[in-house]
């Protein structure tokens, strides 16, 4: 194991961290940078609690080495919007989606990729996009409802511009 | 008048210079294209020495490898990859997508890293992890030896590969990763060297398909 200085661009802010290049990105984000919105679930890319965006893709940070993210654009739940006003965040509030809330930063980050690539998702699209995000509380019906609502909000916002 | 002639001469030289540059550019491009073509076809010409018995015998070994979970799991009959030594449907049901790289938040590279992840039951890795694309699924699952042999040599079903490219495909990074599957996964039934030998033998003896 050796440590080295690694440059990271997280939520449009530059960080220099002294880390083992093999260290999972999640460890760096939470323990070294201090952004704790992203959660540790399974540690083996099976649950989706740790999803962050790496160059816009919904990667699982528990299994992604920090070296893969070096110099790349990382977005965590804290950086999804400036004032927690991403349509998904608003819809999540509106529908009271979370129960315990532990998995929801991962859920929202995955849903954000879906809405970016498919602004009007069907139920099947939502299934295809969200099947890798597990919710122990079983809030799936509300997650689906909130994604549809966010899609509406996004559409309205686009029309207003 | 003299001034007029000078202007005309100037125009002539300028046009000639532009024309020369254009001709040179075309030549360079043509040469470049030709070079690329030459590189692509610079390998030793493929010599086929037809021998149906040897070919079918070699394909038997090839088939064993292609039907092993390490190869077949990414050549499923449906749009969901397979997993494990029992080739069950991949947990989380990730879908193929148009390019074979997944859909939305469920793209292969979101979990599958450039290298194998350490530990049992962690995602195996490769920088180019993907399924065949939706417009050419190259299915191995459920195919008989006859069907698979026919499919493998048909450019409309094998990723547009000719025989030479098929031979080279034995050393493709994703093919090789079958022999580096990560912890807890069985290897294909023979070594990569043995597979490559059987693969090349099959092709160079005529790529015969076993009987139906």
Interface residues (C-beta under 8 A of the other chain):
Chain A: X44 X45 X46 X51 X57 X58 X59 X60 X63 X64 X65 X68 X109 X110 X111 X113 X114 X117 X118 X125 X128 X129 X130 X131 X132 X133
Chain B: X91 X92 X93 X94 X95 X103 X104 X105 X106 X107 X109 X110 X111 X113 X114 X117 X119 X121 X122 X123
